[in-house]
Amino acid sequence: MGGQSRSYDPLEYIRNTYGVPAFKNRVVKALGNFGVITGASGPHVAVRLSEAKHSRPYHPSDIDYLAEGQERRQSMSVRTSDRSTVFLYLLLRDYLPAGVIEKIMMDVENPKSAVCDLSNDLIANYAQEISGRLQNRFPDGDPIQLLEIRNRTPGRNEEGYKI
């Protein structure tokens, strides 16, 4: 009775039972798709795929537990000089979940939104400025160089937080 009780960690059970490195926030490939471990659901590992809003359970043997930095090496196969693509890539990678962007795209692609009345002048003007900058020039240099600079620390964003 005098000892402290340890809380139950379902991921520890999965690690011990299946011999896999299942840790929360680890980047993995579940059935070929990149995702992040968010926890466990019984004997299954909960993974939120990069394009998903919610986690789904996967059997531990259906997951590729990538070596540190392996997700970066495998994902660096796309090169582009398109400013809009680089802008959106950085936005998706570091700041917004893909589900948020997809919802915005569905709103923008709605035929009813062909012409929009923007209610906040400051935000509307800034959005127009950003759009113009993306179409004309990239202020910090060539987008390819910017992309390569931002990727120097694999698995971390600009502030140093793990992604």
N, C-alpha and C positions, 0 to 999 in steps of 0.2 A: 504494500500500500504506500510506502514511503517514496518510491521511485516515480519519476515523471512518466506519464504515458505518452507514447509516440503516436502522432496522428497517422492515419492510414493514407498512403499515397498509391493510388491505382497505377500510376505510371511506373512506380518502383516495382510493383507486382509484375507488370508487363516486362520490364527490363530483366527481372530475375527469372521469370518463367520462360520467356522466349529468347533471352540472350540478345536483346536488341537495345541500341542506345536511344530509347524513347524519352526525350526530355522536352518540357514545355518550351515553346518558342523556337524550337529547332526547325530549320528549313529541311523539307523532305520532298520526295516524289511519291505520290500515292497513285498507283495504277498509271504511271506515266505523266501525271500532272503535278506541277510544283505547288506546294502548300506549306503551312506552318502547323506544328503540333500545338493544339490548344488545351489538351487534357486527355482524359480517358472516359470511356463509357463502358463500364464492365471490363471484359477482357479485350476490348477494342480501343485503338488509339483514335482520338478525335483530331481530325485534320481539317483546317479551313483552307480550301484551294484558293489560289490567287484570284480567281474570278468569282468566287462565291461570297455570299453574305454570311453564311452559317457554316459551322463545322459539321462533318459527317464522320461516322465511325468506320474505321478500316481495320481489318485483321492485321496484326503486327507483321505478318509475312508478306502482305500486299504493299508494303512501304519500302522504298529505297531510302536508307538513312545516309545522306550524303556526307562525305568528309568535309571538314571545314574549308570553305572557299570553293568547293566543287560546284555548288549551285551557280556561282558567278562564272566559272569557266564554261559551264554548259550553256549559260544564258547569254554569253557574249558573242553569239553567232550572227547577230543582226547589226549591220552598220548602215547608217543613213545620214544624209546631210539635210533632210527635210526638217525645217525648224519646228513645224507644228508637231511632228512625231516626237522629236527630242523633248519639246516642252511637255507634251502629254506623258511621255515616258517618265520624266522626272517627277511630275505631279503624281502619277500613279505609284511610282516606286517609293516616294518619300512622304507624301502628304495625304492622299485620299485613297480610300478603298475603291477597287474597281467597280463595286456595286453602286457607289455614289455617282461615278462618272457615267455608268450605264443608264442610271435613272435620268440624269441630265440629258444624255443623248436621246433617250426616248421622248423627253419633253421637247427637245429641239427638233427632232424629226417628225413630230406631230404636225400634220398639215395645217391645223388651226394656228400654229405658231410661226407661220411664214413671215408675218410682220408682227413685231412685239413692241408694246409700249413699255419702256423701261422707266420705272418709277423713281429710282435714285440717280440723280444727275451725276454725282461724283463717281459712283460705281460704273455707270454707263460710259462716262468719258474715259475712265481708266481702262475698261474692257475694250473700248475702241482703240485706245493707244496701244495696248498689248497686242491686239489683232494686227494693227499696222506694223508694229515692230517685228512680229513673227513673219509677216509677209515680205518685209523689206530687208531687214538685217537682224542679226543676233548680237546684242550689245556687248557680250563678254567674249566675243571671238567666234571662231568656227564651231558649230554645234558638235561636230565629231570630237574636237579637242575638249570641249566642255564635258561631254559625256565621259571621255576617258579620264579626265581629272577627277570627276565625281566618283568614279569607280575604283579609285586607288586603294581604298580600304574595303576589302570584300566583307560583306555581311554587316556593314554599318552605314548609317546615313551621315549627312554632313555634320550633325551635332555629336556624332560618335555613338549614337544609340544602335543597338543590334536590330537588324531587320530580318 
